[in-house]
Amino acid sequence: MSDKLKQTRVEFETGSGKAFLHSLPKLKELGYDNIDKLPFSVKILLEAVLREFDGYAVTEKDVEALANYDAKNPQGEIPFKPSRVVLQDFTGVPAVVDLAALRSAMKRMGGKATDINPQVPVDLVIDHSVQVDMFGQDYALMFNVEKEMERNRERYEFLKWGKEAFDNFRVVPPGRGIVHQVNLEYLGRGVFTRKEEDGSVTAYPDTLVGTDSHTTMINGLGILGWGVGGIEAEAAMLGQPISMLVPEVVGMKLTGKLREGVTATDLTLTVTQMLRKHGVVGKFVEFYGDGLSNMSLPDRATIANMSPEYGATMGFFPVDEEALRYMRRTGRSEELVNLVEQYTKAQGLFRTNDTPDPEFSSTLELDLSTVETSLAGPKLPHDRITLSNMKKSFENSLTSDDPTMGFNMEQEKLANKGLYKNGQEIEMKHGDVVIAAITSCTNTSNPSVMLGAGIVAKKAYEKGLEVPAYVKTSLAPGSRVVTEYLKEAGLTEYMDKLGFNLVGYGCTTCIGNSGPLPEAVETAIKEGDLIAAGVLSGNRNFEGRIHPWVKANYLASPPLVVAYALAGSVDIDLANEPLGKDKEGNDVYLKDIWPTTAEIAEHLDAAIRPELFEKMYGDIFESPTWEEIPVSGGDLFNWSDESTYIQEPPFFMGMSEDPDPIKPIKGARALVKVGDSITTDHISPAGNIAEDSPAGKYLKDHGVEKSEFNSYGSRRGNDRVMTRGTFANVRFKNQLAPGTEGGYTKYFPDDEITTIYDASLKYKESNTPLVALAGNQYGTGSSRDWAAKGTALLGVEAVIATSYERIHRSNLIQMGVLPLQFKEGESADSLGLDGSETFDIHVDDDVQAQDEIKVTATKTDGEEINFTTVCRIDTPVEVDYYRNGGILHTVLLDYLKRSKAES
C-alpha cells in the first residue's frame, strides 16, 4: 500500500472495544476534497477499493477514480470485491454445479481440487422450489412441502453435499423463507469485522452480490448489494473482483408523507414508473430527502426490491436511525447495532435530516402525499395504472395492438364466455381473476401491507363476502415471522376463511410456481378463449411467467389482492363499483373494508418484536426433513449419467491451458431475430416443461413421467434440459418463424420451420456458427445465468442488439458470447436484415473494449450489407474473459497456475 493510503487505516471505538477502519474522512485530509459530496453508495464503493488496495488487482488509480468522483461525468473502471454472496436455489444450484465442475476440471488438469472453495461467506436459501399444488385448505402447506421434497430430492441431496464439501458455504433449508427477506431480517449485518495477521481487527461495510436481481432489497437497510449473473457470482465466491464501470448515481428526493389508505406498494409502483421514465438502466439510484424519515424500513426495502423493475443496478437508502431501530426490532444483538452506528458515523455514512445533499448525476423528486392507490400490468411491472382507471385500462388492453400492453383481440371475441363447472356452474368472461396470490419477497416483507391484507379479509368475511369458486387463492410469505404476527393479531383465521391459506414459504406464483389451475377453470378459459387475469403481490408479471393460461397479470398490494379475489374480476372499477353484497343484500364497496392507518398501527408494534425474530431464526439452518437427506461423495461430486437433475456441464471439457487467439466469426446464421423488450424470461427456461418440447422428449426418453417433469427452474443443474428449453418460453416470438410462439426458428438454407434446439444441432453438424439479432433492452428480467449459458450452448457466438440490459450483456461475455450493438439510429430492420443472411463478424485477437467491429451480412442473392457495430465488451478485464472463453475459464486457469506452482 502506498505510504499515503496507509495513513487511512485508523482506530475507532466500536461501542464494545477498539477496531480499525479505512477512513474516508482521512482521505479528505490527504487532499481528496470531494469526499463529503459523494453519494453514500459511492462512498461504500470507495471504502472497498481503499481497503482492498494492493497495487496489483486494486490500484491507486482505482481509489482515485472514486475519491475524485465526478457525478456529472463518472469515468473509469473499478474492481469490486463484495463481503459476501447470497444465492437462491434456482440460480444457486447451477452455481454449485459449476463449482463442482471446476473441482473436477482441476483434478483432470493436474491441479488440487480442494483449492476450489468459496473465499467469502456464501449463503444459499432454498426458496424457489415450492409450488402451489394445493391451496385453500388447512393442509396445503404440508401437502406442498411434501411434493416439493419428492420433486427435488436429488437437487437437495446435491446441495447438502455442497454444504458438507465446501468451506464458507451455508444452506438455509426449504420452508424457512425467501432469500431476500431472510437476508433483510437475519443475514444482513451492516458491518463486518475480520482479524488480521497481526491480531488487530478491521471493520468494513457489509456488501454483497446475489444470483437474484432482487438482491437489491437489502439496500433498504443501507447495505450495498445487487444482483449479478450466477457466473459472475461464482467468480466473486472464488475471490475474484467484479469489474464494473464507475456508476452514475441518480438521486431521488422524497418529501412529505403518504396519505391515509395509500400503501408502500402504491409508492413502489409510482417510484418504479417514474424512474423507468427518467432512465436509470445500469445506474445506481440513491434516495434522499426529509421524506425518508416518514418511511419505515420495510417500506424502503419494498422500493429497493423493485430496482430491477425500474432498471437500476440498485436503489439505495443510507443507514439512519430507522435502520438501527429495525435491526434492534428484528433481534440483532446490541453489540452489532452499536458497531453499525459507530462505524457509519465515523465514516460519514450515517444519514440525518441535516445531512447535506450529495452531488448526483441527475435528480428527480416525489412528494409522497401525491401517491395514489395503484396496480401495474398487464405485462410489465412499470406500467402503472391508478385504481380508478383500472377497468378502462383492462378493457382497452383487450383490443390494443401494443405488444407490451395489449392482446390485439378481434371485436367479435370481446363477448366470449366460458363455463366453469365444478359442483356449480359459473359463466366466466374476460378479466376474471383465476389467480390471486399474496406472494414474493417484495411485499411479504412489509408488515403494514400484510396486516392490511388480514384486516381486509376480516372485514370482508364479517360482511359476508365470499371469493368466487374459480379464483385460486394463496398466501406464501417471505418469512415465518409473518405467519406468527398474523396469528397473534387474530387475522389468520379470516385469511383462511377466504381461501388465503398458507401454501408455503417461498416465491411460488411470482417465479411461475403458481401450480396447475383447477381443471374446471382451465377448461372454461380454453372454451371461451378468455384473457384470464392474475393479481399478485409480486414484482414480475412478464408474459408467460405466472401461468401459461393467465395472460393478464397485475401487481398489487396484498390488501388489493384480497379485494380483487373477492371481486373475481379486474374488469371492475373498485373505486366506484361495489365488490359484492353483505348479508343484508347491501352493496359493499372497497372503502368499506379498507384498513385505516390506525387499524394497521394497532397491530404493528406488536408485530415487530425481537422475540419473534429470535424464535423464528433460532433454527434457520435446521429442518427435520432436511436432516433426513443423505449425503454421498467427498471432495469431488459423484456425477451420474442417469441423473435428470444434476449433470456435469460441458464448459471445461477438453479445455486447454493455452487458449486459442480470438478469430473472426465467418458464415454465421441467425438462430433468432427478435424485437424490443425481449426479457431473460423469454430466453431462459422457466416454469412448466411441455411434454412435446425438446426438453420434455429428453425427460421421457430418460424414463421420467410427465407428472414428474417438475419445472425448468428445478432442473437448472442439468444443461441437457436447460439448453433444450432456451428460447422456448410459450410467449417467445421469433421473427424467423412468423405465426409461431415458443421455441421455433427457420433452419437455413432449407427454410425449414423446426425447434430452435433441433436447428442448433443441425448447424453444429455443419460447423456453422450462430448469431442472434435483437432490438432495444435485450435481456431485461431476472432469469440470469441460463439466459447466457443456454445461448452459448446452442452455438450462438455473437448477439447483435440495439441495446442491452446490463447484467445480460455482462453474462454473455462471461460465457464467451460476443455482444455487439448497432450504431445509434440503426437496427436490424433499418439495415434491411431479415435474418436469412450469412454473417461475417470481423473481430480478431487485437479487440479492445468498446471497439468498432465491422459486420458483413450477405443475402441469398449475394448482395452485401456492411455495417459497423460497437463491441459491448466494456472493460479490459472483460476482454480477457472473452479471450479465455468465459469468466470461469479465466478463474480456472488462474487457480490451476497457482496450484501447479505450489506443488
Secondary structure, DSSP 4 states (H G I P E B T S, - for coil): --HHHHTTEEEEE-SSSEEEEE-HHHHHHTT-TTGGGS-HHHHHHHHHHHHT--SSSS-HHHHHHHHT--TTS---EEEE--SEEEEEHHHHHHHHHHHHHHHHHHHHTTS-GGG---SS-EEEE--S----SS-SSTTHHHHHHHHHHHHHHHHHHHHHHHHHHSTTEEEEPTTSB-HHHHIIIII--SEEEEE-TTS-EEEEE-EEEESSGGGGGGGGGT-EEEE--HHHHHHHHTTPPEEEEPPPEEEEEEES-PPTT--HHHHHHHHHHHHHHH--TTSEEEEESGGGGGS-HHHHHHHHHTHHHHT-SEEE--B-HHHHHHHHHTT--HHHHHHHHHHHHHTT-B--TTSPPPP-SEEEEEEGGG---EEE-SS-TT-EEEGGGHHHHHHHHHH---TTT-----GGGTT-EEEEESSSEEEEETTBEEEEEE-SHHHHT-HHHHHHHHHHHHHHHHTT----TT-EEEE--SBHHHHHHHHHTT-HHHHHHTT--B--SS-GGGGT---PPPHHHHHHHHHHT---EEEESSS---TTTS-TT--EEEE--HHHHHHHHHH-BSSS-TTTS-SEE-TTS-EE-HHHHPPPHHHHHHHHHHHS-HHHHHHHHTTTT--HHHHTS----SSS----TT-SS----GGGTT--SSPPPP--EEEEEEEEE--S--BHHHHS--SB--TTSHHHHHHHHTT--GGG--BTGGGTT-HHHHHHHTT--TT---TTSTT--SSEEEETTTTEEEEHHHHHHHHHHTT--EEEE--TTBTBSS--HHHHHHHHHTTEEEEEES-B-HHHHHHHHHTTPEEEEEPTT--TTTTT--S-SEEEE---TT--TT-EEEEEEE-TTS-EEEEEEEE---SHHHHHHHHHTSHHHHHHHHHHHHHHHH-
